[in-house]
Amino acid sequence: MRTQNAPLIQLKDYTPPAYGIDHVSLRFELEPGNTVVTSTLTVRRNGGTGLDAPLVLDGDELMLVSAAIDGKRLVADDYTLTAETLSILTVPTADVFSVTLVTRLDPNANTKLMGLYRSSSVFCTQCEAEGFRRITFFPDRPDVLATYDVRLEADAESAPVLLSNGNPGAKGRLDNGRHFAEWHDPHPKPCYLFALVAGRLDALRDNFTTASGRAVDLAIYVEPGKAQLASFAMDALKRSMVWDEDVYGCEYDLDVFNIVAVSDFNMGAMENKGLNVFNDKYILASPDLATDTDIMHIEAIVAHEYFHNWTGNRITCRDWFQLCLKEGFTVYRDQEFSADTRSRAVQRIGQVRALRAGQFPEDAGPLAHPVRPSAYKEINNFYTATVYQKGAELVRMLATIVGPQHFRAATDRYFARHDGEAAVMEDFVDCFEAVTGRDLSQFMLWYAQAGTPLVTVKDEWDAKERTLTLTISQSTPATPGQETKEPVPIPVRIGLLDGQGQDMPLISESASVSGDVILLTEKTTQVVFSGVGEKPVLSVLRKFSAPVIVHHEEDDTAVLHRARHDSDLFNRWQALNTAATDAIVYRYEKTDNANAQAHLLDALCAVAIDTDVEPTFAAQALSLPSEHDIARKIGKEIDAGLVHLASHSLISALGTKLGTTALERVAALRASEAHLSDLEQAGVRSLRNTLLALLVAGSVEGAAQIAFEQHQSAQTMTDRLAALSMLVRHHTDEDMTQTALAHFMQRHENHALAIDKWFSVQSTIPGARGLAAVKLLLDHPLFTLNNPNRARSVLGPFAMANLSAFHQADGSGYGLFTDQILAMDAINPQVAARLATAFNTWRNFNAQTASHARSALEQIAQADGLSRDVQEIVDRCLTA
């Protein structure tokens, strides 16, 4: 049967719940194939609810055993049961009453990994966004807040660890080799923050004392034998707790904080109150198993989930349209934590690269939606780069506009005013209005309008008057459902460079200028700077002060002047990246621009050999734009094969030009013994591997052999994986490559997360060779669609990072991917839908390629039994 169209849920239709739940008492009799859940709800009739209003509870794939109100068992005429709801028709007239429900579940059969399921023999839950309804019947919406008492009962041998939210209570032995543990969470929370974990796990334990003296027991639970691999995550957790106290005044509020790492998880992690559940790839780490990039992600995600304790848990969302309220703010917070911990400039470059790779295409395609969507069919499809990354950029703009002191005052007010509430975006922005006295109503347009604004800058220097006049305009293209756009407030941070590369004073009487920031509020803004004694080089959007695209006509000399001298490291990188993007596009279009490209290569080589440049920054500067970046610049009628050829030709030219000089630098860049927290050595490894990859791409004599030897002898996963990627991607000696692949597999065959990397690196091989590799990987005995990490390790890089392999002109890449999406949808619709977003840009390719993409989408859309998750993505891709 075809999937029936899911109903459209709209923000404008929001109404408060007819009934609230003050307290939830849960008893779990855990069995792998037959778990019994008894829930007792203290129900409160909300004001205005009529006596005849039914109590409607959500449910999904549940078996109802019994239902009772105030101890009296209900009969069939007292309720209506459908596939999605339990409606209790006979409701007491009292304002408060008790409902007891008994349901049965099969955790073993739950391949969707939503609700209660088993991961490697461990019982685990995932309830965000609407998973609690797969555990028991409940008003599964975030504005129903309750306190929870939980009793877990399980076999003591197979599940000695019994965890839930809040503080631990009684525990003890039961008959038949079973035991129990009780938990109490005193903080009212929505059901999406409920969690339980039960199984055989080892724990890494530590403790923390808050600023006010509260003692907190910390533990990270992992598969047996892996506790030592959680040491870095524990260190990151403790540093996050200190940072949140210092920067936001936010202390932890329970006696315990637990993290559990599981191998089957749809997301990166989940912030359940007091019991965070993580995909184990974001917890487990050692120098031999995790790359320096993995370490950075572990640090950021541990911080992110901990920071949710206040921005998401203590203050939660009124409805799922407000998802950006918790996610945007929390992403901003974890980004600032990382910036304070690591190189702020390099972190900003990485953030913007991710934003442009993931969110800008989303804004420009059929899946475009505002940071706060106005409607959805399946909320799981709105855990997007727009909500998370663009949402964080909006908070960053607020911080820029109001300044650091007002920002802290506003967030303090937000925490004090809305603690314990389910809030909306207006509550957050109102706190900034109250503190600053500003009218921020126009700023709310950022949350309502989709699309990436285009900022066009024109500059005119008057030598006689010694003035520089900037005329800056903004426009936002039409997006699905939004043809016209209003101007939004855009803070544009600028600088002026003189001929020696020094910053010139910014003197202006314009009301739009504050320090080095021009605040655009109209379609066109004109600003005059005085005392400009020579023609300056303009540095626009320093620190990437707004999520916009800048168009500024300037010659190559000005771009490279910024690349060499800009005091803002982000814009130094941006200048090099812009020049490299233009150079690749020139090659794609077969346009002669040899002089500019020669100057670019000279500038990049200068960065490569300059020992005064921070290695992490140099590595970013030498990492040329991705093929997706180039495709986005080209815009329409893209030929993916030609993009790869143009991109590879510049990379190869740079590697060839670097030549023996860079080989000498590679030999000199030797990192000492690996320590996960040694940022300096991580920077050395980053630059060394970036240089060596360029040399291998440029076929510089001896480079491939150095890469092979590095792979065989590497003491860190960073160096081993980087070398393997060079050998695999650049099609060096086949025997050498196969030997390295076999060596990697043999070394790590018992480590699932390392084997995921083995799969991923081959999924990035470009072109037809890459497609052939992916076909082989899908037939590999270690490949499975049942584990999200393993499925994503092949299908994610292939469809979302490998332009020339996925977008094959004959449609073969789409055909292979379509088969996998349909197979995945039958197992785990949420993961399938996220992978299906790879079709977002299909209309941008040339007619032949696009026609194959349309056929693939139509094949998916017409499949029987398609999930709502995938159906919504495909329908939007086809109809927008």
C-alpha positions in Angstrom: 0.0 0.0 0.0 1.1 3.5 -0.8 1.7 5.7 2.3 -1.2 8.0 3.0 -0.4 11.6 3.0 0.6 12.7 6.5 -1.4 15.7 7.9 0.2 19.1 7.7 0.9 20.5 11.1 1.0 24.3 11.2 2.4 26.7 13.8 -0.6 28.9 13.5 -2.9 26.1 14.7 -1.1 25.7 18.0 -3.5 25.3 21.0 -2.5 24.5 24.6 -3.1 20.9 25.7 -6.6 20.1 27.1 -5.0 18.2 29.9 -1.6 18.5 31.7 0.3 15.7 33.4 1.8 16.8 36.8 3.5 13.5 37.6 4.4 10.2 35.9 5.1 7.0 37.7 6.7 4.3 35.4 7.4 0.7 36.0 9.4 -1.3 33.4 9.5 -5.1 33.5 12.3 -5.4 31.0 12.4 -8.4 28.7 14.1 -8.4 25.3 11.0 -9.5 23.4 8.2 -8.8 25.8 8.6 -5.7 28.0 5.6 -4.6 30.1 5.3 -0.9 30.9 2.9 0.3 33.7 2.5 4.1 33.7 0.4 6.0 36.2 -0.3 9.6 35.2 -1.5 12.3 37.5 -3.7 14.2 35.1 -4.8 17.8 35.5 -7.7 19.4 33.6 -6.4 22.6 32.1 -8.5 25.8 32.5 -11.3 26.0 30.0 -11.4 22.2 29.2 -15.0 21.0 29.0 -16.1 18.1 31.1 -16.9 16.1 28.0 -13.5 16.6 26.4 -11.8 13.3 25.8 -8.3 12.6 27.1 -6.3 11.9 23.9 -3.0 10.1 24.3 -0.5 9.4 21.5 0.7 5.8 20.8 2.7 4.1 18.1 3.0 0.3 17.7 1.9 -0.4 21.2 -0.2 -3.2 22.6 -2.6 -2.0 25.2 -3.1 -4.5 28.0 -5.3 -2.4 30.3 -6.4 1.1 31.2 -7.9 2.4 34.5 -8.9 5.8 35.9 -8.6 6.3 39.7 -8.2 2.6 40.1 -11.3 1.6 38.1 -10.6 -0.5 35.0 -11.9 0.8 31.8 -14.0 -1.3 29.4 -14.2 -1.1 25.7 -16.9 1.5 25.6 -14.8 3.9 27.7 -12.1 4.5 25.1 -11.3 4.5 21.4 -8.1 2.9 20.2 -6.5 3.6 16.8 -3.1 3.0 15.3 -2.0 6.4 16.6 -4.1 7.4 19.6 -5.9 6.2 22.7 -8.9 8.5 23.4 -10.4 8.0 26.8 -14.0 9.1 26.5 -15.1 8.7 30.1 -13.2 11.3 32.0 -13.9 12.2 35.7 -15.3 15.6 36.5 -12.6 16.2 39.0 -9.8 18.7 38.1 -7.2 16.1 39.0 -7.4 12.4 38.5 -5.2 9.3 37.9 -4.8 7.2 34.8 -3.0 3.9 34.8 -2.0 2.2 31.6 -0.3 -1.1 30.9 1.3 -1.7 27.6 3.5 -4.4 26.0 6.6 -3.8 23.8 9.1 -5.8 21.8 12.4 -4.0 22.1 14.2 -6.6 20.0 12.0 -5.9 17.0 12.4 -2.1 17.2 14.7 -1.4 14.2 13.5 2.2 14.0 15.6 2.9 17.1 12.9 5.2 18.4 11.2 4.5 21.7 12.6 1.5 23.7 15.0 -0.8 21.7 18.0 -3.0 22.3 21.6 -2.1 21.1 24.1 -4.9 21.5 22.0 -6.5 24.2 21.5 -3.2 26.1 18.1 -1.7 26.5 18.1 1.9 25.4 15.6 4.7 24.7 15.4 7.5 22.2 12.4 9.7 22.7 13.1 13.0 20.8 11.1 14.0 19.0 8.1 11.6 19.3 9.5 8.4 20.6 7.9 8.3 24.0 4.6 7.3 22.4 6.4 4.1 21.4 6.8 3.3 25.1 3.4 4.2 26.6 0.3 6.1 25.7 0.9 9.8 26.5 0.3 13.3 25.3 3.6 13.3 23.4 4.2 17.0 23.1 6.9 19.2 24.6 4.6 21.6 26.5 3.4 18.8 28.8 5.9 18.9 31.7 5.9 16.5 34.6 8.1 15.1 37.3 8.9 11.4 37.0 9.4 8.4 39.3 10.8 5.3 37.5 11.2 1.7 38.6 13.3 -0.6 36.4 13.2 -4.4 36.8 15.4 -6.7 34.7 17.5 -9.8 34.8 20.4 -9.1 37.2 22.9 -11.1 35.1 22.3 -9.6 31.7 21.4 -6.1 32.9 23.3 -5.3 36.1 23.2 -1.6 35.3 19.8 0.1 35.6 19.7 3.8 34.8 17.1 6.5 34.3 16.7 10.3 34.7 17.3 12.2 37.9 18.7 11.0 41.2 19.0 7.3 42.2 16.6 5.8 44.8 16.1 2.4 46.2 17.5 -0.7 44.6 17.5 -4.4 45.4 17.1 -8.0 44.5 13.9 -9.7 43.3 12.8 -13.3 42.7 13.9 -15.4 39.7 17.4 -13.7 39.4 15.9 -10.3 38.8 16.7 -6.9 40.4 15.3 -3.4 40.5 16.4 0.2 40.7 14.3 3.3 41.3 15.0 6.9 40.0 13.4 10.2 40.8 13.7 13.3 38.6 12.5 16.3 40.6 12.6 18.7 37.7 9.5 18.8 35.5 10.3 17.8 32.0 8.6 16.9 28.7 8.4 13.2 27.8 11.0 13.6 25.0 13.7 14.0 27.7 12.8 10.7 29.4 15.5 8.0 29.2 16.3 4.5 30.5 19.3 2.3 29.9 19.7 -1.3 31.2 22.4 -3.8 30.4 25.9 -5.0 31.1 28.1 -2.0 31.0 31.4 -0.8 32.4 31.7 2.7 33.9 34.4 5.4 34.1 33.6 7.4 37.2 34.6 10.8 38.4 33.1 13.7 40.4 32.6 17.4 40.2 31.9 20.1 42.7 29.8 23.0 41.4 30.5 26.6 42.2 28.0 26.6 45.0 29.4 23.4 46.5 27.0 20.8 45.2 28.8 17.4 44.9 28.0 15.6 41.6 28.9 12.0 40.8 29.9 11.6 37.2 29.9 8.4 35.2 30.3 7.4 31.5 28.9 3.9 30.8 30.3 1.9 27.8 30.5 -1.6 26.5 32.6 -3.9 28.8 36.3 -3.4 28.4 36.1 0.1 26.9 36.0 2.3 30.0 39.5 3.6 29.4 38.3 4.9 26.0 36.0 7.4 27.7 38.7 9.3 29.5 38.8 12.2 27.0 35.0 12.5 27.0 35.0 12.7 30.8 37.6 15.4 30.7 35.5 17.3 28.1 32.5 17.0 30.4 34.2 18.5 33.4 35.6 21.4 31.4 32.1 22.0 30.0 30.7 22.2 33.5 33.3 24.7 34.5 32.8 26.8 31.3 29.0 27.0 31.7 29.4 28.2 35.3 32.0 30.8 34.3 30.4 32.1 31.1 26.7 31.8 31.8 26.4 31.2 35.5 24.7 27.9 34.9 25.3 25.2 37.5 24.3 21.6 37.3 21.3 20.7 39.4 21.2 16.9 40.2 23.3 14.7 42.4 24.5 12.6 39.4 25.3 13.1 35.8 25.4 10.0 33.6 26.4 9.4 30.0 25.8 6.1 28.2 27.5 5.2 24.8 25.6 2.8 22.6 26.5 1.5 19.1 23.1 1.8 17.5 21.8 5.4 17.6 20.1 7.5 15.0 21.7 10.8 16.0 25.0 12.0 17.5 23.7 12.2 21.1 20.6 13.0 23.2 20.4 15.4 26.2 17.9 13.4 28.3 17.9 15.0 31.8 20.8 13.7 33.8 21.2 10.7 31.5 22.7 11.6 28.2 22.7 8.8 25.6 25.4 9.0 22.9 26.3 7.3 19.7 29.5 5.7 20.9 31.5 7.3 18.0 31.2 10.5 20.0 32.5 9.1 23.3 35.1 6.4 22.6 38.6 7.6 21.8 42.3 6.7 21.9 45.1 7.9 19.7 45.1 4.6 17.8 41.3 4.6 17.2 40.2 8.3 16.9 41.4 11.1 14.7 42.1 14.6 15.9 38.9 15.6 14.1 37.0 12.9 16.1 38.5 14.3 19.3 37.3 17.8 18.4 33.8 16.4 17.7 33.7 14.5 20.9 34.6 17.6 22.9 32.0 19.7 21.1 29.2 17.2 21.3 29.8 16.3 25.0 29.7 20.1 25.7 26.6 20.5 23.5 24.5 17.9 25.3 25.6 19.1 28.7 24.8 22.7 27.9 21.3 21.5 27.0 20.7 21.0 30.7 19.7 24.7 30.8 19.1 25.5 27.1 16.6 22.7 26.4 15.9 20.9 29.6 15.4 23.5 32.4 13.9 25.7 29.6 12.3 23.6 26.9 10.3 24.2 23.8 6.6 24.9 23.8 6.2 23.1 20.5 8.4 21.5 17.9 8.3 24.6 15.7 10.5 26.2 18.5 13.2 23.6 18.0 15.7 26.3 17.1 15.1 27.8 20.6 17.0 25.0 22.2 19.2 23.8 19.3 20.3 27.1 17.8 21.3 28.6 21.2 23.0 25.4 22.3 25.0 25.1 19.1 26.1 28.7 19.6 27.2 27.8 23.1 29.1 24.7 22.1 30.8 26.7 19.3 31.9 29.3 21.8 33.2 26.7 24.2 35.3 25.2 21.3 36.5 28.6 20.3 37.6 29.3 23.9 39.3 25.9 24.0 41.0 25.9 20.6 42.0 28.4 18.0 39.0 30.7 17.7 39.8 31.7 14.0 40.3 28.1 12.9 37.1 27.0 14.7 35.2 29.8 12.9 36.6 28.7 9.6 35.4 25.1 10.3 32.0 26.3 11.4 31.5 28.4 8.2 32.8 25.6 6.0 30.2 23.3 7.5 27.4 25.9 7.2 28.2 26.5 3.5 28.4 22.8 2.8 25.2 21.8 4.6 22.9 24.8 5.2 23.5 27.1 2.2 22.4 24.3 -0.2 19.4 23.6 2.0 18.4 27.3 1.8 18.8 27.3 -2.0 16.9 24.1 -2.8 13.5 22.5 -2.5 14.1 21.6 1.2 14.5 25.3 2.2 12.6 26.3 5.3 12.9 29.0 7.9 14.9 28.6 11.1 11.5 28.4 12.8 9.4 26.4 10.3 5.7 27.3 9.9 4.6 23.8 9.0 5.7 20.2 8.8 4.5 16.7 8.2 7.2 14.8 10.0 9.1 16.6 12.7 12.1 14.3 12.4 12.8 15.9 9.0 13.4 19.3 10.6 16.5 18.4 12.6 18.4 20.2 9.9 21.4 22.4 9.3 19.0 25.4 9.1 17.6 24.8 12.6 21.0 24.0 14.1 23.7 25.8 12.3 21.8 28.8 10.9 20.0 29.0 14.3 23.3 29.4 16.0 24.3 32.1 13.5 21.2 34.1 14.5 22.2 34.0 18.2 25.7 35.1 17.2 24.3 38.0 15.3 22.3 39.0 18.4 25.5 38.9 20.4 27.2 41.1 17.8 24.4 43.6 17.6 23.9 44.1 21.4 27.5 43.5 22.6 28.9 41.1 25.2 27.7 42.8 28.3 24.1 43.1 27.1 24.2 39.6 25.7 25.1 38.2 29.2 22.5 40.3 30.9 19.8 39.1 28.4 20.7 35.4 28.8 20.7 35.8 32.6 17.2 37.3 32.3 16.1 34.5 30.0 17.3 31.8 32.5 15.7 33.6 35.5 12.4 34.4 33.8 11.7 31.1 32.0 13.3 28.4 34.2 10.8 25.5 34.3 8.8 26.7 31.3 8.1 25.5 27.8 9.1 28.7 25.9 8.9 30.2 22.4 11.4 32.2 20.3 9.7 35.4 21.3 10.5 34.8 24.9 14.2 34.6 24.1 14.3 37.7 21.9 12.1 39.7 24.4 14.8 39.3 27.0 17.2 41.1 24.6 14.7 43.9 24.1 14.1 44.3 27.8 17.9 44.6 28.5 18.8 46.8 25.6 15.7 48.8 25.0 15.9 47.9 21.3 13.0 47.0 19.1 14.0 43.6 17.7 10.8 42.9 15.9 12.6 43.1 12.5 15.1 40.6 13.8 12.3 38.0 14.1 12.2 38.0 10.3 15.3 35.9 10.4 13.3 33.1 12.1 10.4 33.4 9.7 12.1 33.8 6.3 14.0 31.0 4.5 16.9 31.6 2.1 20.4 33.1 2.3 20.5 36.8 1.8 22.8 38.2 -0.8 24.8 41.3 0.3 26.1 43.4 -2.6 28.9 45.9 -1.7 30.0 48.8 -3.9 32.8 51.1 -2.8 33.9 54.5 -4.1 37.0 56.3 -2.8 37.3 60.0 -3.2 41.0 61.0 -3.1 40.3 64.7 -2.8 37.8 64.4 0.0 39.6 61.5 1.6 36.4 59.6 1.9 35.2 56.1 1.2 31.5 55.6 0.4 30.1 52.1 0.8 26.7 51.3 -0.8 25.5 48.0 0.5 22.3 46.3 -0.6 20.6 43.1 0.5 18.2 40.8 -1.2 17.0 37.3 -0.5 15.9 35.0 -3.3 12.5 33.3 -3.4 12.1 29.9 -1.7 9.3 27.4 -1.7 6.2 29.0 -0.3 7.9 32.4 0.1 8.1 34.5 -3.1 8.8 37.8 -1.5 11.3 38.7 1.3 11.6 41.6 3.6 14.9 43.2 4.6 16.5 41.7 7.7 19.0 43.2 10.2 22.5 42.2 9.0 25.6 43.1 11.1 28.5 43.4 8.6 31.9 43.6 10.3 34.4 45.4 8.2 38.0 46.6 8.0 40.1 48.8 5.7 43.6 47.8 4.8 46.2 50.2 3.6 49.0 49.4 1.1 51.2 47.9 3.7 48.3 45.7 5.0 47.7 47.7 8.1 44.2 48.4 9.5 43.0 51.9 8.8 40.9 53.9 11.3 37.1 53.6 10.8 35.7 57.1 11.2 32.0 57.6 10.4 29.1 59.6 11.6 26.6 57.2 10.2 24.0 55.9 12.6 24.4 52.5 11.0 28.0 52.2 12.1 29.0 51.0 15.6 32.8 50.4 15.9 33.7 48.1 13.1 30.1 46.9 12.5 27.7 48.3 9.9 24.1 47.2 10.7 22.0 46.9 7.6 18.3 47.3 8.2 17.1 48.5 4.8 17.3 47.1 1.3 20.1 49.7 0.6 22.4 51.3 3.1 25.0 54.0 2.4 27.9 54.7 4.8 30.7 57.3 4.4 34.0 56.9 6.1 36.3 59.9 6.5 40.0 60.3 6.8 40.8 57.7 4.2 44.0 59.0 2.8 44.7 56.2 0.3 42.6 53.8 -1.7 42.0 51.0 0.8 41.4 47.3 0.3 38.0 46.5 1.8 37.7 43.5 4.2 34.0 42.6 4.4 32.2 40.3 6.8 35.1 39.8 9.1 34.6 36.8 11.5 31.7 35.9 9.2 29.4 38.2 11.2 26.2 37.1 9.4 25.1 34.0 7.4 25.0 35.7 4.1 26.6 35.6 0.7 28.7 38.7 -0.2 29.2 40.0 -3.7 31.9 42.6 -4.0 33.6 43.4 -7.3 37.3 43.6 -6.8 40.4 42.6 -8.7 42.6 39.7 -7.9 45.3 41.9 -6.5 43.0 43.1 -3.7 41.9 39.5 -2.9 45.5 38.4 -2.5 46.4 41.5 -0.5 43.8 40.4 2.0 45.1 36.9 1.9 48.6 38.1 2.9 47.8 40.8 5.3 44.3 40.9 6.7 44.4 41.1 10.5 41.2 39.0 10.7 42.4 35.4 10.1 38.9 34.3 8.9 39.0 36.8 6.1 42.6 35.9 5.3 41.4 32.3 4.8 38.3 33.6 3.0 40.4 35.5 0.5 42.5 32.4 -0.4 39.4 30.3 -0.6 37.7 32.8 -2.9 40.7 33.0 -5.2 40.9 29.2 -5.3 37.2 28.8 -6.0 37.5 31.3 -8.9 40.5 29.5 -10.2 38.7 26.1 -10.3 35.7 27.7 -11.9 37.9 29.2 -14.6 39.3 25.8 -15.3 35.8 24.3 -15.4 34.7 27.0 -17.9 38.1 26.7 -19.7 38.6 30.4 -19.3 42.2 31.7 -19.5 43.2 33.3 -16.2 46.8 32.0 -16.0 48.2 35.1 -14.4 45.8 35.1 -11.4 46.2 31.4 -10.9 50.0 31.8 -10.8 49.6 34.5 -8.1 47.3 32.2 -6.1 49.7 29.3 -6.2 52.5 31.6 -5.1 50.4 32.8 -2.2 49.5 29.2 -1.1 53.1 28.1 -1.4 54.1 31.0 0.8 51.6 29.8 3.5 53.0 26.3 3.2 56.6 27.2 4.0 56.0 30.0 6.5 56.9 28.6 9.9 55.4 31.6 11.6 51.9 30.7 10.5 49.9 28.6 13.0 49.9 25.1 11.6 46.1 24.6 12.0 45.4 27.8 10.1 47.9 26.9 7.4 46.2 23.5 7.0 42.9 25.2 6.5 44.3 27.7 4.1 45.8 24.9 2.0 42.6 22.8 2.0 41.1 23.9 -1.3 37.4 24.2 -1.8 35.4 21.0 -2.0 33.8 19.9 -5.3 30.4 20.8 -3.7 31.7 24.3 -3.0 32.6 24.6 -6.7 29.2 23.2 -7.8 27.5 25.7 -5.6 29.5 28.6 -7.2 28.7 27.3 -10.7 25.0 27.2 -9.7 23.2 25.7 -12.7 23.7 23.1 -15.5 26.5 21.5 -13.5 28.6 18.7 -15.0 29.8 16.8 -12.0 32.6 15.0 -13.9 34.0 18.3 -15.2 33.9 19.8 -11.7 36.0 16.9 -10.5 38.5 17.3 -13.3 38.8 21.1 -12.8 39.2 20.7 -9.0 41.7 17.9 -9.2 43.8 19.9 -11.8 44.3 22.8 -9.5 45.0 20.5 -6.5 47.5 18.7 -8.6 49.1 21.9 -9.9 49.5 23.1 -6.3 51.1 19.9 -5.2 53.5 19.9 -8.2 54.5 23.5 -7.4 55.0 22.8 -3.8 57.4 20.0 -4.9 60.6 19.2 -3.0 60.3 22.3 -0.8 57.1 20.9 0.7 58.6 17.4 1.0 61.3 18.9 3.2 58.6 20.6 5.3 56.7 17.3 5.6 59.9 15.6 6.8 60.4 18.4 9.4 56.8 18.3 10.7 57.0 15.4 13.0 54.5 15.2 15.8 55.6 13.8 19.1 53.9 10.9 20.9 50.1 11.4 20.6 48.0 12.8 23.4 44.4 13.5 22.8 44.4 16.9 24.4 47.7 18.1 22.8 46.3 20.8 20.4 49.8 21.8 19.2 50.7 18.3 18.0 47.3 18.0 16.4 48.1 21.1 14.4 51.4 19.7 13.3 49.7 16.5 12.1 47.0 18.5 10.3 49.5 20.6 8.3 51.8 17.6 7.6 48.9 15.5 6.2 47.5 18.4 4.2 50.8 19.0 2.5 51.5 15.3 1.9 48.0 14.9 0.3 48.8 17.7 -2.1 52.1 16.2 -3.0 50.5 12.8 -3.6 47.8 14.5 -5.8 50.5 16.3 -7.7 52.3 13.0 -8.3 55.5 14.4 -6.7 58.2 11.8 -6.8 58.4 9.9 -3.5 55.2 11.3 -2.0 53.1 8.2 -2.4 55.8 6.1 -0.9 56.0 8.4 2.1 52.2 8.1 2.5 52.4 4.3 2.3 55.2 4.2 4.9 53.3 6.6 7.1 50.2 4.4 6.9 52.1 1.2 7.8 54.0 2.7 10.7 51.6 5.4 12.1 51.0 5.4 15.8 47.8 7.6 15.5 44.6 7.1 13.6 44.9 10.6 12.3 48.1 9.8 10.4 47.0 6.3 9.4 43.6 7.3 8.0 45.0 10.4 6.3 47.6 8.3 4.5 45.1 5.7 3.5 42.8 8.4 2.1 45.7 9.8 0.0 46.5 6.4 -1.5 42.9 5.5 -2.2 41.6 8.8 -3.6 44.5 9.6 -5.8 44.8 6.1 -7.4 48.4 5.5 -6.7 50.1 2.2 -7.2 47.3 -0.5 -6.9 49.4 -3.0 -5.0 50.4 -0.3 -2.5 46.8 0.8 -2.0 45.4 -2.7 -1.6 48.2 -3.6 0.9 47.3 -0.5 3.0 43.6 -1.3 2.9 44.3 -4.9 4.0 46.7 -3.7 6.8 44.1 -1.3 8.1 41.4 -4.0 8.2 43.6 -6.5 9.9 44.7 -4.0 12.5 41.1 -2.8 13.3 38.8 -5.6 12.4 37.6 -5.8 16.0 36.9 -2.1 16.3 33.6 -1.2 14.7 34.2 2.6 14.7 37.5 2.1 12.9 36.0 -0.2 10.3 33.4 2.6 9.7 36.3 4.7 8.6 37.7 2.0 6.4 34.3 2.0 4.6 34.0 5.8 4.4 37.4 6.4 2.9 36.6 4.2 0.0 33.2 5.8 -0.5 34.9 9.0 -1.3 36.8 7.7 -4.3 35.8 10.0 -7.2 33.9 9.1 -10.4 33.1 5.7 -11.9 35.9 4.2 -9.9 34.2 5.3 -6.7 30.8 4.0 -7.8 32.4 0.6 -8.4 34.0 0.7 -5.0 30.7 1.5 -3.3 29.0 -1.5 -5.0 31.7 -3.8 -3.6 31.4 -2.2 -0.1 27.6 -2.8 -0.1 28.3 -6.5 -0.6 31.0 -6.7 2.0 30.2 -9.1 4.8 30.8 -6.4 7.4 28.3 -4.0 5.8 24.8 -3.8 7.2 21.9 -1.3 7.0 20.8 -2.3 10.6 23.5 -0.2 12.3 23.1 3.5 11.4 26.8 4.2 11.7 27.7 1.4 9.3 25.0 2.4 6.9 26.0 6.1 7.0 29.7 5.2 6.6 29.1 4.1 3.0 25.9 5.9 1.9 26.7 9.3 3.6 30.1 10.0 2.0 29.0 8.6 -1.3 25.8 10.7 -1.7 26.7 13.8 0.2 30.4 14.3 -0.3 31.3 12.4 -3.5 30.0 14.7 -6.2 31.3 12.9 -9.3 30.5 9.4 -8.1 26.9 10.1 -7.0 25.9 12.4 -9.8 27.0 10.0 -12.6 25.8 11.3 -16.0 24.1 7.9 -16.8 22.2 7.9 -13.5 23.9 4.8 -12.1 24.9 6.5 -8.9 21.2 7.5 -8.3 20.0 4.0 -9.1 22.3 2.3 -6.6 21.4 4.9 -3.9 17.7 4.5 -4.6 17.8 0.8 -3.9 19.6 1.4 -0.6 17.2 4.2 0.5 14.2 1.9 -0.1 15.8 -1.0 1.8 16.8 1.4 4.6 13.3 2.9 4.8 11.9 -0.6 5.7 14.4 -0.8 8.6 14.9 2.8 9.9 12.9 5.5 8.2 14.5 8.4 10.1 18.0 7.5 8.8 16.7 6.8 5.3 15.0 10.3 5.2 18.2 12.1 6.2 20.2 10.2 3.6 17.5 11.0 1.0 18.2 14.8 1.5 21.2 14.2 -0.8 18.7 14.8 -3.7 18.2 18.4 -2.5 20.4 19.8 -5.3 19.3 17.6 -8.2 17.8 20.4 -10.2 21.2 22.2 -10.4 22.7 19.6 -12.6 22.7 19.4 -16.4 19.6 18.1 -18.1 20.8 14.6 -18.6 21.9 14.1 -15.0 18.8 15.8 -13.6 16.5 13.6 -15.6 18.0 10.5 -14.0 17.6 12.1 -10.6 13.9 12.8 -11.2 13.4 9.2 -12.2 15.1 8.0 -9.1 12.9 10.3 -6.9 9.8 9.2 -8.7 10.7 5.5 -8.1 11.1 6.2 -4.4 7.8 8.2 -4.3 5.9 5.4 -5.9 7.2 2.6 -3.6 4.7 0.7 -1.6 4.7 1.3 2.2 7.0 4.3 2.0 7.4 5.9 5.4 6.1 9.4 6.1 9.7 10.5 6.8 11.0 9.6 3.3 7.8 10.5 1.6 7.9 14.1 2.8 11.6 14.6 1.7 10.9 13.1 -1.8 7.7 15.0 -2.3 9.4 18.3 -1.4 12.3 17.5 -3.8 9.9 16.8 -6.6 7.3 19.5 -6.2 9.2 22.6 -4.9 
